[in-house]
Amino acid sequence: MTLEAAFRQQVIAHGWADPRQRGLVAVSTGVDSMVLLTLFCQLPVAERPQLTVVHVNHQLRSQSVAEEAFLRQWCAEHKIPVVVAQWSVDQHPATGTEAAARQFRYAFFTQQLVQQSAAWVATAHQADEQAETILLKLLRGGQLDQLTGMAASRPLGTGQVIHPLLPFTKEQLRTYAIQHQVPWFEDATNAALIASRNRVRHDLLPALAQENPRVSDHLRDYAQQLGAVLAVADRTLDQELTTIITGHDPLTGDSTYLLGYPVADQQLLLARLIKQAAPTVSTAATYLSQCLHLLTNGQRPTGRVAFGDGWVFEKRYRTFLFWQPQKFGKNPPEQFNFMVVLNQWQPVGNGQLLGVFRTAPQAFSLRQTVALRDEQLPLTVRSWRTTDRLRLANGHHQTVRRALINAKVPQQQRSQVPVLVTAQGTVLAALGVKWAVLPHRNHTTTYHIGYQPESVKGERHEQRY
């Protein structure tokens, strides 16, 4: 099969051969990116996306000016729009140039996805670079899923980054360029060992290839196998997380359920939960250990672990959150879902304590008595839902939402009001706002329920009855 036919098969399989789509092609003028652009142009008209070339002049080499001029001329001759960004010299850092250049490049791509209404930006990463990426990740350390290398696509801004050349080697692309007279510029920095990737490319991989000429193939095979195993593991973790996660805005979970798993499972579950909420945030072992240590520390009922980009893991008694507090302003929502332990005071958020007792303790304030059958236990405290209703004395019902409105609870505070419900889901109270009136029933036990500020908590509240 020719390279053109294999490329066409690849883009059709991934849905990138659609004339209704707008696509960006990132071109550096090196052989890989020029072949990528040529292959897209060779697609049949009925399958060819609406293309725009995006190019960054990094101004790191003297030949950058010639490369930009060449690309503009090539695009003009082939009637393809081109957008060029200049990374000015005064923006170049003293150190970390490679990372800073990549950051600038992808910020430009993200911007152009919006301005061009494009679905994706295609980069010319190929099979040899896939092997280099896997080896680099192995050397640097990090997350296990990073050893799977580059995916065929990944999210970027309003669209995606796609890698149509991953199945093809550098040798295949160079051979195609020579046979079809595709012009390109040799990157003068490729031969200079100034970057970690180039050291892997020119030193480490050739040395490994002397031991086994198929080392790059084996690295890619291992990455594919690992990717398949991780996909199965992620599905299993997602299923387990359904019993741990109690809310999604912000992401909220039950510490008791999480800590009920073996320690190794706790780390995997927590890492998966964090990646679901913030895919770019690090889930390094040091972060996970801090979070789990916080949850298991009985001397700290509350606390936080700071992650990057404003993300915070927060412990609130038996509940934890993984969220960005700045998004919720001064009144972050309280989300709870935990079982009530009888004859014991428990914090329920907003600085309040709840106690459900068979015998009322001394100095018991804000007492309410309810008659419950055994099957109505255990009771649960959770965030209220739009379908929750309170039974009134006349036998009719009122929604919790209406009760909050009638009680003139400020709108921004309503989501923070927890409800107390039976095992069957019957709402006993919107705590601090209104109690339900239950019908008389036989064979019940009377329970005394207290709800009061945590600030009045005394030694008597520490005892168990």
Helices and strands as residue ranges (DSSP letters): H 3-13, E 22-26, H 31-41, G 45-47, E 50-57, H 64-77, E 82-86, G 89-91, H 97-115, E 120-122, H 127-140, G 144-148, E 153-156, E 159-162, H 170-179, G 188-190, H 196-199, I 200-204, H 205-211, H 215-241, E 245-248, E 251-254, H 255-259, H 263-277, H 285-296, E 302-306, E 312-316, E 319-323, G 325-328, E 337-339, E 345-347, E 352-357, E 367-372, G 374-376, E 380-383, E 389-391, E 397-399, H 400-406, H 411-414, E 418-421, E 427-430, E 434-435, E 445-453, G 454-456, G 459-461
